[in-house]
Amino acid sequence: MKQLLFFALVIGLSVIIAGCTDILPARNATATFQPTPSPVVPRYIPGDIVVKGRGSGTGEVVLGYNPTSDSYQTRSIVYNEYGSVFFYEGGEKTIKRIDLETYYPIKRSHVDYPYKLPDLQKEYSPEYGTGRILTKENEPHEGIIILGYDYPRDVYTFAYALYQGGAWIYDINQTYEGARTDVERRY
């Protein structure tokens, strides 16, 4: 019995010394280092006006950035023919940082007080909204789908659509532009 007790004591001490338990601190133990992720630096600051391409007449003005949600607060803007900038339709919206920086890669200008931009007084407004499929009265299976509207140029962007097998088929990679008055007169 003494041998069994001695053997159990030797095994127990060996386990403790080897560091297999939490009773004694391990020798030569180093603290584990958890690097903190570096903060994301937003590309735009409040007041930046960003657009999709050079010469674009519409875009977004950055009103703020929220690091917790990694998103920008923006509002849509439009340039008039003299280069003045105005708030366009809708109010303030939240857009994820990566989405805004991808869709609007160009900083066109900067305004000091983005909240003080005037609202655009529209001279005309489009009759059709984005995503609407239009057909001619005598051709109900052929038409166009509205993909967007550019207010400064007064132009719709659209793709041709065909009704087959109970669904509309269209290719949004092949787009066309047409004057608002022309598209609204034909469809």
N, C-alpha and C positions, 0 to 999 in steps of 0.2 A: 504494500500500500504506500510506503514511503517512496518507493521508486516511482510509482505512478504519479504521486503528488509532485515529486521533484521534476519528473519529465514534463508535466503540465505547466509547472512554473517556468522552466527553461523555454518552452515553446511560447508561453505568454510574453515573457520578457523579450524574446527574439522578435515577436510580432510588433511589440511596442517600439523597440529600438529601430526596426526596419522602417518605421513610419507608416505602417498599415492601419493605424488607428489615430484618432484625434486626441488621445490622452496627452501625449507630449508633442510639442512642436517639432516639425521635421528640421533636421540640420541642413544648413546651406540652402534654405528655402528662399526663393526670391518672389517678390510680389509680382502678380500678373499685371501687365500693362494693357489697358483697354484704350486704344486711341479714340479720341472723340472725333466724329466726322467734322470736316471743315464746313463752315457755313456756306450756303449757296449765295453768291453775289448776283443780284438781279442786273440785267443788262440795261434796263431803263429806269429813270427816276421820274418822280412826279413832274408833269409839265411836258414830257417828251411826246411828240406826235409821231406815231409810227404808221407806216404804209406797207402794202404788199409789194409794190414795185416803184421804180423811179417814174415820176410824173403822175402817179396815181392821185385821183382827186378825192378819194375817201380813205378813211383809216380810223385809228383809235388815238385818243389822248389819255395818257397815263395819269390817274388821279392819286394813286398810292400803291403800296406794296405791303402784303401781309406775310411775314416770314413763317408764321405758324402754319398757315395753309399753303404756303408757297404759291401765292396767286396775286395777280394785279387787280386793282379796281380801275376800270376804264369807262369811257363813254365814246360813242361813235361821233366822228367829225366829218365834215365835208369842206372842201375849198371851193370858193366861187371863182368866176372867170378872172377876177382881179387878184387872186392869191390870198384873200382874206379867209380865215378859218371860222367855222360855225359848228355848234352842236348839231348833230343830225337827229335821226329818230331815236326814240327810246331813252331810257334813263341810264343810270349807273349800273354796271354789271361787273361780275367777277369772272376772270379768265385765268386758268392755270398758267404759271410762268412759262413752262415749256411750250404750251400751245401758242401763247401770244408771241413769244420770241421766234417760233417757227413760222407762223402764218404772217407775221409782220416783221420781217427781218431788217427793214430800213428805217432809220430815224430820219425823218424829213425835216423836222424843226423842233423848236422848244418854245413854250410860253411860260412866263413867270407865274401867272395866276390862272391855272387851268379851269377853276370853278367859275370864273367870270366870263367865259366865252359866251357870246350871244347865241340864241337859238336861230336856226335858219328859217326865214319866212319863205315858205315854198310858193313858187309861182304856179307849179303844176305838181301832180302826184301820179304815180303809176297806178294803173287800174288792176294789174295782176301782181300777185305775190310770188315769192320764190317757191318752187315745187309744184306750181299749178300747171296742169296739162291743158293746152288749148287746141281745139280743132275747128275746122271750117264747117259750116252748116251742111254742105253737100259732101263732105269727106270725113265721116265720123271715126274712121279707123286710122287716119293719118293726122299728125299734128306736131306740136312742139311742147317741150317742157321748159318753163322759165327757171333759169339757174341763178339769176341775179339781176340787179338793176344798178346802173351807174348814174346817179343824179346829175353831177356836173355835165356829163356828156349827153344826158337824156336818152340812154341806150339800154335796151334789155340784152342780156346774155342768155342764149337758149341752145337747146340741142333738139334735133328732129326726133320724133317719137312715132312708133308704129304699134297698133293694137293687134296682138296675135295670141291665140290660145288663152284668151281670158285675162291677159295682162299687158301692160304697156311695156314696150322694149325701147330703150334708148341708150346712147353711149355718151356719157358726160365728159369723156376725154376729147370728143370732137364737138367743139362749141362754135357758135356763130353769134354775131351781134346784129341788132336791128334797132332802128330808131323807135322810140316809144310810140309815136303817132302812127308809124307804119305798121308795127306789130298789132297795136290795138285796133287798127282799121281792118286788117286782114283776118283777125281771129276774134 
